[in-house]
Amino acid sequence: MYFNLEKFKEDPIAFVSLWANVGIKCPINYIDAFCRLNVASWYPDMNERDLGAWHPYMEFDNSKPENEEWTIVKRMTPEFLQSPATKVREEILENKYQKIPLLSLFWSSGFTTWLMFFLLGYACVKKRWKLLPLFSIPVLMWMTLLLAPVILFRYMYPVMASIPVLWGALKITGKEEKDCKNES
């Protein structure tokens, strides 16, 4: 089933009204649909690809000229690296790295989410309130991802990049508190 854009353009107000009425009558269905659509953002074991939406992270596999004016630079691997390059490419395309227990968590958006919230909880337990504005940035980014129609690992990169910064900020403020107690 696909979204009927022509019908929507005919009467967008009726569409929104119908959508709201169905949501009021069946809120559990809307909540269930919302959770299923963004499950990869919060469930750590969602690392298998969706065959309907998946494409390799090697963008040169996906580029096709639409007209003759395009100039696509051919990917040239030096001859002595062709065998290892082919092996690595096959490993990546088969997602073998995601089948390694524990290590696969590092390719999981859900693991990043839980790690972020664990660090936020730790900051709250330790009463490091001055760090909350710093935590708000990745949390707000994550919340926007919940509303996105597509959940791909690459969209979590900014949140993932913030994890070492958050951890470092927690360590630095902890050390400052410890130093202050030692001086007293």
Backbone bond lengths (Angstrom), bond angles and torsions (degrees), N, CA, C in turn:
res aa  C-N    CA-C-N  psi(-1)  N-CA   C-N-CA  omega(-1)  CA-C   N-CA-C  phi
1 M - - - 1.443 - - 1.529 108.55 -
2 Y 1.304 116.73 135.85 1.449 122.34 -177.92 1.519 110.22 -122.60
3 F 1.297 115.71 159.27 1.455 121.79 177.70 1.521 108.88 -72.58
4 N 1.326 117.21 129.21 1.460 122.66 -178.40 1.526 108.99 -90.70
5 L 1.316 116.06 93.30 1.452 122.14 -175.81 1.533 111.84 -66.21
6 E 1.317 116.97 -36.20 1.468 119.92 -179.72 1.525 111.14 -62.36
7 K 1.334 116.87 -44.85 1.464 121.25 178.14 1.531 110.49 -62.99
8 F 1.308 115.58 -40.99 1.464 119.67 179.37 1.523 110.48 -62.20
9 K 1.333 117.40 -43.85 1.462 121.15 -179.78 1.529 112.25 -65.08
10 E 1.333 117.05 -30.11 1.459 120.60 178.89 1.528 111.62 -63.09
11 D 1.334 116.68 -44.86 1.467 120.74 -177.67 1.529 110.12 -151.35
12 P 1.340 116.86 81.56 1.463 119.20 -177.23 1.532 113.52 -64.54
13 I 1.323 117.37 -31.73 1.468 120.06 -179.10 1.527 110.12 -66.52
14 A 1.319 117.15 -40.75 1.470 120.26 177.94 1.531 110.43 -64.55
15 F 1.319 116.67 -37.81 1.463 120.56 178.83 1.525 110.85 -63.10
16 V 1.318 116.60 -49.48 1.467 121.02 -179.12 1.527 109.88 -63.39
17 S 1.329 117.17 -39.41 1.460 121.63 178.30 1.529 110.92 -62.43
18 L 1.329 116.65 -45.23 1.466 120.89 178.02 1.526 110.44 -62.07
19 W 1.320 116.44 -44.52 1.462 121.59 179.89 1.532 109.89 -59.39
20 A 1.330 117.76 -44.89 1.460 121.52 -179.97 1.532 111.36 -66.81
21 N 1.324 117.30 -40.92 1.473 120.43 179.99 1.525 111.88 -63.80
22 V 1.323 116.33 -42.53 1.463 119.79 177.75 1.529 109.63 -64.33
23 G 1.334 117.11 -40.18 1.461 121.21 178.63 1.520 112.67 -62.71
24 I 1.328 116.69 -37.03 1.467 120.66 178.61 1.530 110.51 -69.46
25 K 1.332 116.54 -39.17 1.469 120.88 -178.78 1.528 112.66 -75.94
26 C 1.329 116.73 -33.05 1.479 121.05 -175.24 1.533 110.75 -130.45
27 P 1.311 119.18 63.73 1.471 119.35 -176.56 1.527 113.47 -64.59
28 I 1.318 117.54 -32.02 1.470 120.63 -179.83 1.527 110.40 -62.45
29 N 1.315 117.36 -38.69 1.463 120.69 178.44 1.526 111.12 -64.02
30 Y 1.319 116.51 -39.55 1.467 119.74 179.33 1.529 110.65 -68.41
31 I 1.328 116.56 -40.68 1.470 120.00 178.49 1.524 110.00 -64.91
32 D 1.330 116.75 -43.36 1.462 121.55 178.24 1.525 110.84 -61.06
33 A 1.314 117.36 -45.21 1.468 121.16 179.76 1.525 110.65 -63.12
34 F 1.328 116.60 -42.30 1.463 120.79 179.19 1.533 110.68 -61.05
35 C 1.328 116.53 -46.13 1.472 120.68 -179.66 1.522 111.61 -65.42
36 R 1.316 117.62 -38.51 1.468 120.28 179.68 1.526 111.59 -69.40
37 L 1.318 117.08 -35.00 1.458 120.17 -178.51 1.522 112.69 -71.09
38 N 1.322 117.59 -29.19 1.462 118.28 -178.33 1.523 113.19 -116.21
39 V 1.313 117.50 22.97 1.461 121.62 -178.47 1.532 112.30 -56.79
40 A 1.316 118.01 -33.39 1.466 120.25 -179.13 1.524 112.13 -66.44
41 S 1.317 117.21 -19.58 1.465 120.01 179.91 1.517 113.54 -80.93
42 W 1.320 118.19 -13.77 1.456 118.49 -178.04 1.519 115.04 -135.58
43 Y 1.331 119.12 -11.09 1.462 120.89 179.92 1.530 109.76 -100.74
44 P 1.333 118.98 114.19 1.462 121.70 -171.78 1.527 116.15 -61.75
45 D 1.321 119.30 -22.27 1.467 119.45 -175.60 1.530 112.40 -95.93
46 M 1.312 118.11 16.62 1.472 120.48 179.05 1.519 109.67 -90.64
47 N 1.307 116.36 71.98 1.455 118.48 -179.24 1.525 112.83 -118.50
48 E 1.308 117.49 2.99 1.461 119.71 174.53 1.518 108.42 -85.35
49 R 1.288 116.30 141.62 1.457 119.30 -174.59 1.523 111.93 -75.26
50 D 1.304 114.39 152.63 1.460 122.81 173.69 1.523 106.65 -87.82
51 L 1.315 116.56 112.19 1.463 119.65 -174.43 1.522 112.65 -62.66
52 G 1.325 117.45 -23.92 1.454 120.01 178.91 1.516 113.32 -77.93
53 A 1.338 117.03 -23.86 1.459 120.19 -175.52 1.523 112.72 -119.92
54 W 1.302 117.78 -4.36 1.457 121.07 -171.61 1.521 111.89 -76.78
55 H 1.298 115.54 142.43 1.454 121.63 167.48 1.520 107.31 -145.05
56 P 1.317 116.75 151.59 1.462 118.42 -175.21 1.523 111.64 -66.38
57 Y 1.328 115.53 153.28 1.457 120.31 178.40 1.524 111.62 -76.31
58 M 1.294 116.88 1.01 1.458 121.25 177.51 1.522 107.33 -94.86
59 E 1.299 115.76 97.41 1.456 120.34 -170.81 1.529 113.77 -64.30
60 F 1.320 117.85 -23.17 1.459 117.71 179.71 1.526 111.52 -67.07
61 D 1.335 117.80 -17.94 1.463 120.40 175.54 1.525 111.25 -73.78
62 N 1.317 116.68 -19.13 1.454 120.76 -173.20 1.520 114.35 -104.88
63 S 1.303 118.88 -4.50 1.462 119.94 -176.38 1.525 110.26 -89.97
64 K 1.315 114.09 126.03 1.462 121.03 177.54 1.518 108.22 -133.07
65 P 1.307 117.56 133.33 1.466 118.26 -179.80 1.531 110.83 -69.62
66 E 1.343 115.15 135.71 1.456 119.44 177.24 1.521 111.50 -90.60
67 N 1.293 115.62 -21.23 1.469 119.11 176.16 1.519 108.76 -148.41
68 E 1.298 115.87 175.28 1.471 120.31 -174.70 1.525 113.30 -76.54
69 E 1.332 118.40 -9.02 1.455 121.10 -177.68 1.534 112.06 -77.17
70 W 1.302 116.98 -15.65 1.459 120.56 -178.90 1.518 110.54 -71.69
71 T 1.307 114.53 144.05 1.458 120.03 170.95 1.521 106.51 -120.85
72 I 1.301 115.32 111.60 1.462 119.32 179.65 1.524 107.74 -104.64
73 V 1.310 114.03 122.56 1.453 119.53 179.10 1.520 107.59 -72.89
74 K 1.308 116.15 127.53 1.464 120.39 178.84 1.520 109.54 -72.92
75 R 1.299 115.61 138.51 1.458 122.25 177.63 1.527 107.64 -78.44
76 M 1.287 115.32 118.30 1.467 119.90 -177.99 1.532 109.05 -117.65
77 T 1.311 115.57 118.59 1.458 121.21 176.33 1.524 107.23 -98.57
78 P 1.336 117.97 130.99 1.464 119.07 176.96 1.536 109.90 -55.75
79 E 1.299 115.67 145.96 1.464 120.92 -174.02 1.529 113.11 -55.49
80 F 1.334 117.31 -40.52 1.464 119.42 -177.57 1.531 112.24 -70.96
81 L 1.343 118.41 -13.99 1.464 121.86 178.52 1.527 112.89 -105.26
82 Q 1.332 117.90 -0.14 1.458 119.48 -175.50 1.523 112.95 -62.67
83 S 1.305 117.78 -42.50 1.459 120.19 -179.13 1.531 111.76 -65.08
84 P 1.347 119.06 -51.10 1.469 117.95 178.04 1.538 112.45 -64.56
85 A 1.328 117.78 -35.93 1.466 120.73 179.97 1.525 110.62 -64.49
86 T 1.315 116.87 -40.74 1.465 121.30 178.37 1.526 109.93 -64.57
87 K 1.322 116.75 -42.55 1.466 121.32 179.53 1.528 111.26 -62.23
88 V 1.324 116.86 -47.46 1.466 121.27 -179.94 1.530 109.88 -62.76
89 R 1.324 117.05 -42.56 1.468 121.68 179.93 1.531 110.62 -60.20
90 E 1.321 117.00 -44.52 1.467 120.82 178.89 1.527 111.29 -63.80
91 E 1.329 116.19 -41.49 1.471 120.53 179.07 1.530 110.30 -61.94
92 I 1.324 116.20 -43.13 1.462 120.01 -179.10 1.516 110.90 -66.68
93 L 1.323 117.66 -44.80 1.453 120.85 -177.75 1.529 112.39 -67.40
94 E 1.317 117.53 -25.10 1.463 120.80 178.41 1.532 112.52 -91.04
95 N 1.324 116.66 -0.65 1.462 122.20 178.82 1.526 113.02 56.98
96 K 1.304 118.16 34.00 1.465 120.42 -179.29 1.519 112.28 -63.55
97 Y 1.321 116.93 -30.11 1.458 120.46 179.63 1.523 111.06 -65.23
98 Q 1.321 118.42 -21.98 1.457 121.33 179.71 1.525 112.80 -84.46
99 K 1.303 117.35 -4.40 1.461 120.76 179.85 1.532 112.53 -99.66
100 I 1.326 117.14 3.10 1.461 121.95 179.11 1.529 108.20 -88.78
101 P 1.341 117.84 116.82 1.469 119.86 -178.23 1.525 112.22 -54.35
102 L 1.297 116.43 144.17 1.461 127.05 -178.52 1.534 112.53 67.30
103 L 1.316 118.41 -49.07 1.463 120.28 178.90 1.534 110.53 -63.52
104 S 1.317 116.37 -31.41 1.465 120.18 -179.93 1.526 112.10 -64.09
105 L 1.328 117.36 -21.77 1.462 120.44 178.92 1.522 112.41 -60.91
106 F 1.334 116.96 -28.51 1.458 119.95 -178.54 1.525 112.70 -72.74
107 W 1.329 117.50 -8.73 1.468 122.50 174.05 1.524 110.00 -109.42
108 S 1.307 116.70 24.70 1.452 121.31 -177.22 1.526 110.17 -117.16
109 S 1.308 116.62 123.64 1.465 121.01 176.62 1.519 110.56 -64.00
110 G 1.319 116.75 -36.90 1.459 121.08 -179.42 1.524 112.62 -63.19
111 F 1.327 117.22 -39.24 1.463 120.97 178.23 1.528 109.94 -62.66
112 T 1.311 116.26 -42.22 1.463 120.98 177.96 1.526 110.28 -60.84
113 T 1.321 115.88 -42.41 1.464 120.81 179.30 1.522 111.00 -60.05
114 W 1.326 116.96 -49.67 1.463 120.61 -178.44 1.527 111.21 -66.27
115 L 1.317 117.03 -36.19 1.461 120.19 177.45 1.530 110.28 -64.29
116 M 1.325 116.49 -42.33 1.466 120.89 178.30 1.531 110.46 -60.83
117 F 1.345 116.63 -46.18 1.460 119.60 -179.16 1.527 112.03 -71.30
118 F 1.324 117.91 -30.16 1.465 120.38 173.88 1.528 109.69 -62.92
119 L 1.332 117.03 -46.59 1.468 120.56 179.18 1.525 111.13 -63.70
120 L 1.331 116.98 -38.45 1.471 120.93 176.80 1.533 110.17 -63.51
121 G 1.323 116.54 -44.35 1.465 120.49 177.50 1.522 111.70 -61.81
122 Y 1.328 115.76 -40.96 1.465 120.30 178.43 1.530 110.34 -62.23
123 A 1.338 116.43 -41.92 1.468 120.62 178.64 1.529 110.25 -62.03
124 C 1.321 116.87 -39.67 1.473 120.74 179.33 1.529 111.16 -68.31
125 V 1.342 117.03 -43.19 1.472 120.66 179.62 1.537 110.35 -62.38
126 K 1.316 116.39 -39.41 1.468 120.95 179.80 1.530 112.22 -82.88
127 K 1.338 116.57 0.98 1.470 123.84 177.67 1.526 112.20 57.65
128 R 1.299 115.24 45.57 1.467 120.54 176.95 1.532 108.44 -99.19
129 W 1.322 113.87 68.15 1.464 121.32 -172.36 1.523 112.25 -65.04
130 K 1.332 118.06 -27.50 1.464 119.48 -178.30 1.539 111.87 -67.71
131 L 1.329 117.56 -12.73 1.464 120.70 177.98 1.537 112.98 -87.23
132 L 1.324 117.79 -11.40 1.463 120.03 -176.70 1.534 113.69 -58.20
133 P 1.343 119.66 -39.19 1.476 117.21 175.58 1.539 112.57 -61.08
134 L 1.323 116.50 -36.09 1.464 119.99 177.19 1.528 110.97 -64.80
135 F 1.324 116.73 -40.81 1.464 121.22 178.75 1.525 112.19 -69.65
136 S 1.319 116.63 -26.69 1.466 119.03 -177.05 1.526 112.23 -63.37
137 I 1.321 117.95 -29.72 1.475 120.56 -177.25 1.527 111.39 -63.87
138 P 1.341 120.14 -57.10 1.470 118.03 178.94 1.524 113.17 -67.12
139 V 1.333 118.07 -31.46 1.464 119.90 179.09 1.527 110.00 -65.39
140 L 1.326 117.25 -44.35 1.474 120.41 177.61 1.527 111.07 -64.75
141 M 1.321 116.71 -38.83 1.466 120.08 176.54 1.526 110.08 -61.08
142 W 1.311 116.76 -44.91 1.463 121.49 178.92 1.526 110.46 -61.66
143 M 1.320 116.90 -41.12 1.463 120.09 179.64 1.524 111.61 -63.52
144 T 1.325 117.51 -36.02 1.471 118.76 176.49 1.529 110.39 -67.13
145 L 1.322 117.14 -32.34 1.462 120.03 177.84 1.524 111.71 -67.31
146 L 1.329 116.67 -30.09 1.459 119.67 177.04 1.527 111.53 -63.40
147 L 1.315 116.15 -29.37 1.467 120.63 -178.77 1.527 112.63 -88.92
148 A 1.315 116.87 -7.72 1.465 120.68 -177.15 1.523 110.61 -74.09
149 P 1.323 117.04 146.63 1.469 119.15 179.01 1.524 113.37 -77.25
150 V 1.330 117.56 -14.03 1.463 121.09 -176.88 1.522 108.59 -126.62
151 I 1.325 115.51 131.29 1.458 120.28 177.14 1.527 107.29 -111.24
152 L 1.304 116.08 104.23 1.454 121.22 175.65 1.525 108.27 -124.21
153 F 1.297 114.65 147.07 1.461 121.75 -176.18 1.523 111.38 -55.64
154 R 1.306 118.08 -36.99 1.470 120.21 -175.19 1.523 112.47 -64.91
155 Y 1.333 118.44 -23.27 1.452 120.72 178.72 1.525 111.92 -73.36
156 M 1.315 117.30 -17.22 1.467 121.80 178.27 1.530 112.10 -86.54
157 Y 1.324 118.68 -6.00 1.466 120.66 -176.87 1.530 113.34 -53.43
158 P 1.343 119.98 -44.93 1.476 117.59 179.24 1.528 112.31 -61.80
159 V 1.311 117.33 -38.49 1.465 120.30 178.16 1.528 109.39 -67.01
160 M 1.322 116.48 -43.02 1.469 120.61 179.31 1.526 110.92 -62.30
161 A 1.325 116.53 -40.43 1.463 119.93 -179.63 1.524 111.53 -67.04
162 S 1.323 117.54 -24.08 1.463 120.49 -179.59 1.532 112.73 -78.56
163 I 1.325 117.95 -20.07 1.473 120.96 -176.08 1.535 111.87 -58.12
164 P 1.343 119.96 -50.06 1.479 118.12 178.15 1.531 112.75 -62.51
165 V 1.330 116.98 -32.68 1.467 120.22 178.38 1.529 109.91 -67.14
166 L 1.332 116.94 -44.13 1.464 120.95 179.24 1.530 110.71 -63.40
167 W 1.326 115.38 -44.93 1.465 119.86 179.32 1.531 110.28 -62.00
168 G 1.331 116.34 -44.41 1.466 120.50 178.34 1.518 112.12 -61.48
169 A 1.338 116.63 -41.51 1.467 120.08 178.49 1.528 110.75 -62.93
170 L 1.330 116.71 -39.29 1.471 120.10 177.51 1.529 110.69 -63.95
171 K 1.325 116.50 -42.25 1.472 120.42 -179.62 1.532 110.73 -66.06
172 I 1.335 117.13 -42.74 1.466 120.86 -177.91 1.525 110.70 -65.73
173 T 1.343 116.90 -46.40 1.472 118.76 -179.93 1.526 110.74 -66.78
174 G 1.318 117.50 -32.17 1.467 120.59 176.09 1.512 111.16 -65.84
175 K 1.311 116.48 -40.39 1.467 121.10 179.38 1.526 110.18 -67.74
176 E 1.352 116.42 -39.26 1.472 120.16 177.55 1.528 110.45 -61.29
177 E 1.339 116.66 -44.18 1.465 120.58 179.19 1.528 110.76 -62.44
178 K 1.315 116.66 -40.98 1.461 122.00 -179.50 1.531 109.92 -64.64
179 D 1.349 116.01 -43.32 1.464 120.65 179.50 1.529 111.08 -64.49
180 C 1.347 116.58 -38.70 1.472 120.66 178.64 1.521 110.69 -64.26
181 K 1.339 117.53 -40.53 1.456 121.22 178.99 1.528 111.04 -66.52
182 N 1.342 116.83 -37.33 1.464 120.65 -179.91 1.515 111.61 -68.27
183 E 1.348 117.55 -32.56 1.468 121.40 -179.86 1.523 111.63 -73.81
184 S 1.337 117.23 -26.99 1.476 120.04 -176.37 1.471 112.24 -73.49
